[in-house]
Amino acid sequence: MVQFADFDARGYPMVDVRTGYAQWVDSYEQTVEDAMDLAVLSQLAVPAWGSVSRAADLGCGTGRTGSWLRGRGVAAVDGVDLTPEMLAVARAKGVHDQLVEADLSATGLPGGAYDLVVSSLVDEHLPELGPLYREAWRLARPGGLCVLVGLHPHFIMTAGMPTHFTTATGESVAITTHVHLVGDHLTAGLAEGWQLAEMREAVVDDAWVALKPKWERFRGHPVSAAYVWRKAA
């Protein structure tokens, strides 16, 4: 198994997911770039967002993804997150029909009820992918989709950079980060019965370098990956 510690080039102090996002919440939306996930979602060809009547937003955080989905015509979105401070921000936006504080492997949401299960910028925090794909399978109706988007393992390994944020005192703090290869996603998804319908890899390009000039050295390297899975009807 690939370990992030073997690639860590920053050496930031590291905290668990709930602790980290509780501390990051006030500046989260000002520091996470839409190019990392929302821009990749917008390039996907398979999902017909406007035809989705009900979606489950796993790892909904502050509601960024939920807001994006509603803006694309998704009729109803239920959100799940581990961090109550992030859920409070999402609740204030009012884009989710219900919000649940729970682990993504056991959401408590109704099974077979969702046209779409989506998870954004989450998988790097999970020690194993199987529980996420398994819960997504339980939640999706026959014919439904599961869409996962997150940091590309190549970028995590090449940059040696964990998910991190800057505290109010100016300290850089990392949140528990794991490396899951593309093959790990394929193995986990197929093991649960999902059929891969689309995959897209986004690279560091001119737009990225304009946002982060120091990333010029990563130009052309994959930075995000999106997987679209279908549950057989």
C-alpha positions in Angstrom: 0.0 0.0 0.0 1.3 3.5 -0.9 1.8 5.7 2.1 1.6 9.5 2.0 4.4 9.7 4.5 6.8 8.4 1.9 6.1 11.5 -0.3 5.5 14.2 2.3 7.6 17.2 1.3 6.0 19.6 3.8 6.3 18.0 7.2 3.3 20.0 8.5 1.8 19.0 11.8 -1.2 16.7 11.0 -4.6 16.5 12.6 -7.6 14.3 12.0 -10.4 15.2 9.6 -12.9 16.5 12.1 -10.4 18.6 14.0 -8.9 20.0 10.8 -12.0 21.0 9.1 -13.4 22.5 12.3 -10.4 24.8 12.4 -10.4 25.5 8.6 -14.1 26.3 8.3 -13.9 30.1 8.4 -11.5 30.4 5.5 -12.3 27.1 3.6 -14.3 28.6 0.8 -11.7 31.4 0.2 -8.8 28.9 -0.1 -10.3 25.9 -2.0 -10.1 26.6 -5.8 -13.2 25.6 -7.9 -10.7 24.4 -10.5 -9.9 21.5 -8.3 -13.3 19.9 -8.3 -16.2 22.0 -9.6 -14.5 22.8 -12.9 -13.9 19.1 -13.4 -17.5 18.2 -12.7 -18.6 20.7 -15.3 -16.6 18.9 -17.9 -18.2 15.5 -17.4 -20.3 14.2 -20.3 -22.3 11.4 -18.7 -24.2 13.0 -15.8 -27.4 14.8 -16.9 -27.5 17.1 -13.9 -30.8 18.7 -14.7 -32.6 15.3 -14.8 -31.5 14.3 -11.2 -34.5 14.4 -8.9 -32.6 13.5 -5.7 -28.8 13.5 -4.9 -26.8 12.5 -1.9 -23.8 14.8 -1.3 -21.3 12.8 0.8 -18.7 15.0 2.5 -20.8 18.0 1.8 -18.7 20.4 3.9 -19.8 24.0 3.6 -22.2 23.2 0.8 -20.0 24.1 -2.2 -21.0 21.0 -4.1 -24.6 21.1 -3.1 -24.8 24.7 -4.3 -23.2 23.8 -7.6 -25.7 20.9 -8.1 -28.7 23.0 -7.3 -27.4 25.6 -9.8 -27.3 22.8 -12.4 -30.9 21.9 -11.9 -30.7 19.1 -9.4 -34.1 19.1 -7.6 -33.2 18.0 -4.2 -29.9 17.3 -2.3 -29.3 15.6 1.0 -25.9 16.3 2.6 -23.7 14.3 5.0 -20.5 15.4 6.7 -18.4 14.5 9.7 -17.8 18.0 10.9 -20.6 20.0 12.7 -18.9 23.3 12.0 -18.9 22.7 8.3 -22.5 21.6 8.4 -23.5 24.8 10.1 -22.2 26.8 7.2 -24.0 24.5 4.7 -27.2 24.8 6.7 -27.0 28.6 6.5 -26.9 28.3 2.7 -30.2 26.4 2.6 -29.4 24.4 -0.5 -29.8 20.9 1.1 -33.1 19.4 1.9 -31.5 17.6 4.9 -28.1 17.6 6.5 -26.8 14.7 8.6 -23.7 14.5 10.8 -22.3 11.0 10.1 -19.4 9.0 8.8 -19.6 8.5 5.1 -19.5 4.7 5.4 -22.7 4.8 7.5 -24.7 7.8 6.5 -28.1 6.7 7.8 -29.7 8.0 4.6 -32.4 5.8 2.9 -31.1 3.0 0.6 -32.0 3.0 -3.1 -33.3 6.5 -2.9 -30.9 8.6 -5.0 -30.4 9.2 -8.7 -27.0 10.5 -7.9 -24.4 10.0 -5.2 -21.6 12.6 -5.3 -18.4 13.0 -3.3 -15.9 15.8 -3.8 -12.5 16.3 -2.2 -13.0 13.5 0.2 -11.3 10.3 -0.8 -7.8 11.5 0.2 -8.9 11.5 3.8 -10.2 7.9 3.8 -7.8 5.1 4.8 -9.8 2.7 2.6 -12.1 3.4 -0.4 -14.3 0.3 -0.1 -16.6 1.6 2.6 -17.4 4.8 0.6 -18.1 2.9 -2.6 -20.2 0.4 -0.7 -22.3 3.0 1.0 -22.8 4.9 -2.3 -24.0 1.6 -3.8 -26.5 1.2 -1.0 -27.8 4.7 -1.5 -28.1 4.7 -5.3 -31.2 3.5 -7.0 -30.9 1.0 -9.9 -29.6 3.0 -12.9 -28.3 5.7 -10.6 -24.8 7.3 -10.8 -22.0 7.8 -8.4 -19.6 10.6 -9.1 -16.3 11.0 -7.2 -13.9 13.8 -7.8 -10.7 14.6 -5.9 -7.0 15.2 -5.9 -5.1 13.0 -8.4 -2.8 10.5 -6.6 0.0 11.5 -9.0 -0.2 15.1 -7.8 -0.2 14.2 -4.2 2.9 12.0 -4.7 4.7 14.4 -7.0 4.1 17.6 -5.0 4.4 15.8 -1.7 1.7 18.1 -0.5 -1.1 17.0 1.9 -4.5 18.7 2.2 -3.6 21.6 4.5 -4.7 25.0 5.7 -3.3 28.1 7.5 -4.5 28.7 11.0 -5.4 32.2 12.4 -1.9 32.4 13.8 -0.3 31.7 10.4 0.7 28.1 11.0 0.3 25.5 8.2 -1.6 22.4 9.4 -2.2 19.3 7.4 -5.3 17.1 7.5 -4.9 13.3 7.5 -4.0 12.5 3.8 -3.9 9.1 2.1 -2.8 8.1 -1.4 -5.3 6.1 -3.5 -4.0 5.1 -6.9 -6.4 5.2 -9.9 -6.2 1.4 -9.8 -7.4 1.5 -6.2 -10.5 3.4 -7.2 -11.2 1.0 -10.1 -10.7 -2.1 -7.9 -12.9 -0.7 -5.1 -15.7 0.5 -7.4 -15.8 -2.7 -9.4 -15.8 -4.9 -6.3 -19.0 -3.2 -5.2 -20.7 -3.8 -8.5 -20.3 -0.4 -10.1 -19.8 0.0 -13.8 -17.4 2.7 -14.9 -19.2 5.1 -17.3 -16.6 7.9 -17.5 -13.3 9.0 -16.1 -11.6 12.4 -16.5 -8.2 13.6 -15.4 -7.5 17.4 -15.3 -3.9 18.7 -15.5 -2.2 21.8 -14.3 -2.7 24.2 -17.2 -2.6 27.9 -17.9 -5.6 28.6 -15.7 -4.0 26.7 -12.8 -0.7 28.6 -13.2 -2.6 31.9 -13.2 -4.2 30.9 -9.9 -1.0 29.5 -8.4 2.2 30.8 -10.2 4.4 28.5 -8.1 2.7 25.5 -9.7 4.5 26.3 -13.0 6.8 23.4 -12.2 3.8 21.1 -12.2 2.5 22.2 -15.6 1.1 19.2 -17.5 0.9 17.0 -14.4 -2.6 15.6 -13.5 -4.0 17.4 -10.5 -7.6 16.1 -10.3 -9.5 12.9 -11.2 -13.2 12.3 -11.6 -14.9 8.9 -11.8 -18.5 8.4 -13.0 -20.0 5.1 -12.0 -23.3 3.6 -12.9 -25.4 1.1 -11.0 -27.0 -1.4 -13.3 -30.8 -1.0 -13.7 
